[in-house]
Amino acid sequence: MTREDPFGVVLFESVSHALRAEKIIKAENIPCKLIPVPRQLSSDCGICLRFSTLHKEQVESALAGKLDFFEVALL
């Protein structure tokens, strides 16, 4: 995953939710990284989880029912 590749982010209400999500996603062997929330997006938390757009459905499925999140956005 490079900076030029299309990516998605998951927005959370707290840093602890973002950290927990990272652990869940990495346990599913989905590449991801915690990053500052992009300027064009907003949330109550200053970090979000970045992932390749190729893994959008996997990310949503892995987090469903395990963790509350605001939204999954593709950038």
Backbone as a ProteinNet text record, in pm:
[ID]
protein_1_A
[PRIMARY]
MTREDPFGVVLFESVSHALRAEKIIKAENIPCKLIPVPRQLSSDCGICLRFSTLHKEQVESALAGKLDFFEVALL
[TERTIARY]
86	0	89.9	82.4	160.6	67.4	124.2	43.9	-39.8	4.2	-66.7	-184.4	-183.8	-291.1	-422.1	-536.5	-664.1	-677.3	-735	-748.8	-880.8	-916.2	-1033.6	-991.4	-1079.6	-1054.3	-1179.5	-1158	-1267.9	-1255.4	-1364.6	-1365.7	-1426.1	-1368.3	-1410	-1441.1	-1509.8	-1542.5	-1433	-1337.7	-1229.7	-1103.2	-992.7	-863.9	-865	-927.3	-930	-1003.7	-1110.5	-1180.6	-1091.4	-1018.1	-927.6	-818.6	-762.7	-658.5	-713.5	-833.6	-896	-926	-974.2	-1003.4	-877.3	-767.8	-641.9	-604.9	-621.5	-590.1	-680.5	-808.9	-905	-870	-843	-814.4	-683.3	-581.2	-452.6	-464.1	-550.3	-571.6	-634	-702.8	-762.1	-663.9	-540.3	-434.9	-469.3	-537.2	-569.3	-470.9	-394.6	-299.7	-374.3	-326.9	-389.1	-286.7	-323.9	-234.7	-317.9	-282.8	-348.2	-284.8	-369.3	-321.1	-405	-356.7	-441.8	-562.3	-676.5	-796	-766.8	-790.4	-768	-849.2	-794.8	-858.2	-999.1	-1025.6	-1157.9	-1264	-1221.1	-1313.6	-1311.6	-1410	-1416.6	-1465.5	-1416.4	-1466.6	-1428.2	-1481.1	-1447.1	-1307	-1253.4	-1123	-1023.6	-898.8	-798.8	-728.8	-756.8	-693.7	-800	-761.4	-850.7	-767.7	-836.2	-769.6	-769.7	-652	-636.8	-621.4	-684.8	-675.1	-689.1	-645.9	-660.9	-808.5	-852.8	-992.9	-1027.6	-927.8	-950.6	-1005	-983.6	-1022.2	-1145.4	-1219	-1332.1	-1432.5	-1477.7	-1576.9	-1522	-1395.1	-1332.4	-1324.5	-1288.8	-1277.7	-1414.6	-1515.8	-1650.8	-1699.3	-1675.1	-1716.6	-1642.5	-1512.8	-1432.5	-1476.7	-1520.5	-1559.3	-1707.2	-1788.8	-1933.3	-1964.8	-2039.5	-2081.8	-1975.8	-1853	-1744.1	-1707.7	-1737.1	-1689	-1774.5	-1806	-1880.3	-1783.5	-1825.5	-1747.8	-1844.3	-1797.2	-1882	-1912	-1808.9	-1828.4	-1701	-1719.2	-1607.4	-1612.7	-1506.6	-1502.5	-1390.3	-1417.3	-1315.3	-1261.8	-1129.6	-1066.1	-985.1
-118.1	0	123.5	199.8	322.5	442.3	559.5	680.8	710.4	664.6	693.7	599.8	483.2	386.6	439.5	408.3	445.7	376.2	446.8	387.3	427.9	355.3	386.6	409.3	472.2	493	458	417.3	393.6	499.1	570.9	675.3	620.2	661.2	611.4	726.9	693.9	797.7	816.6	724.5	738.9	669.3	709.1	647.1	500.1	467.6	327.6	239.1	290.2	213	193.5	295.9	285.1	181	182.1	85.1	-57.2	-73	-205.5	-253.5	-164.2	-200.4	-244.4	-174	-211.5	-354.8	-388.6	-523.7	-627.7	-597.3	-688.1	-708.4	-598.5	-605.6	-678.4	-650.5	-719	-868.2	-905.7	-1047.2	-1120.6	-1046.4	-1102.9	-1097.8	-1058.1	-1046.9	-947.3	-839.8	-732.3	-618.9	-577.5	-467.3	-338	-271.1	-145.6	-63.6	62.6	152.4	261.5	299.6	412.1	540.6	637.1	765.2	878.3	1002.4	1115.6	1123.6	1166.6	1180.9	1283.3	1247.3	1342.9	1471.1	1581.7	1712.6	1720.6	1652.7	1662.2	1582.2	1503.7	1426.6	1480.8	1442	1488.5	1375.8	1372.2	1278.8	1331.9	1268.4	1308.4	1261.3	1171.3	1112.6	1164.4	1183.5	1237.4	1134.8	1005.9	904.9	815.4	757.8	666.1	548.5	448.5	328.7	331.8	329.7	332.6	189.9	161.4	30.1	46.3	-51.9	-50.3	-67.2	2.4	-10.3	-153.8	-231.7	-372.3	-452.5	-402.8	-476	-417.8	-329.6	-261	-358.9	-455.9	-550.4	-634.5	-673.5	-751.9	-670.9	-543.2	-456.7	-441	-409.9	-393.3	-521.2	-632.4	-761.5	-793.8	-766.5	-796.1	-712.7	-588.5	-499.6	-510.8	-563	-570.3	-647.4	-582.4	-644.8	-651.3	-612.9	-618.8	-482	-378.4	-246.1	-140.9	-34.5	76.8	166.4	207.9	303.2	397	517.6	617.3	582	560.7	531.3	476.9	414.1	371.4	460.2	535.3	628.7	588.2	598.9	572.6	706.1	718.1	843.1	821.3
0	0	0	-107.4	-115.7	-105.3	-88.8	-74.3	-198	-314.9	-439.1	-463.3	-402.7	-421.7	-362.3	-427	-367.1	-231.7	-137	-5.2	58	160.2	239.2	382.2	458.6	600.7	679.6	801.5	894.8	1003.6	1029.3	1131.3	1260.3	1372.5	1503.6	1597.9	1706.5	1805	1908.2	1914.7	2012.6	1964.2	2021.6	1990.2	2029.9	2142	2186.1	2086.2	2024.8	1921.5	1799.2	1761.3	1646.5	1673.5	1793	1828	1828.8	1881.7	1884.5	1742.4	1657.3	1518.3	1445.5	1468.5	1404.9	1442.4	1567.8	1614.7	1546.7	1535	1471	1324.3	1254.5	1110.7	1084.4	1161.8	1142.6	1173.6	1267.5	1298.4	1179.9	1093.1	971	853.4	880.9	778.6	667.6	705.3	611.9	640.4	541.6	564	600.2	703.9	745.9	823.3	846.5	919.1	984.4	1104.8	1170.1	1119.2	1081.3	1028.3	1087.7	1080.2	1119.4	1025.5	1077.6	993.8	884.2	756.1	647.7	668.4	621.7	643.3	588.4	475.6	415.5	491.8	590	671.7	813.8	891.2	1029.5	1118.8	1240.8	1341.5	1478.2	1581.3	1717.7	1756.7	1679.8	1708.3	1604.9	1642.2	1551.8	1465.2	1486.3	1402.2	1339.1	1226	1156.5	1106.2	1056.7	1007.2	854.8	795.4	649.2	597.9	482.2	420.1	269.1	193.4	48.5	13.3	-91.7	-132.9	-172.6	-206.7	-241.4	-123.9	-2.2	118	188.1	121.2	185.3	246.7	169.8	220	334.9	325.1	431.2	560.9	549.3	666.6	733.4	653.7	709	775	710.6	765.9	896.1	900	1019.2	1139.5	1115	1225	1263.3	1172.6	1196.6	1324.1	1411.9	1536.3	1644.2	1611.8	1709.4	1764.4	1685.1	1719.9	1653.6	1724.8	1667.1	1590.3	1472.1	1394.5	1322.9	1290.6	1226.9	1081.8	1005.7	864.3	802.6	686.9	603.5	480.7	456	343.6	248.5	118.4	17.5	-31.4	-40.8	-85.1	-211
[MASK]
+++++++++++++++++++++++++++++++++++++++++++++++++++++++++++++++++++++++++++

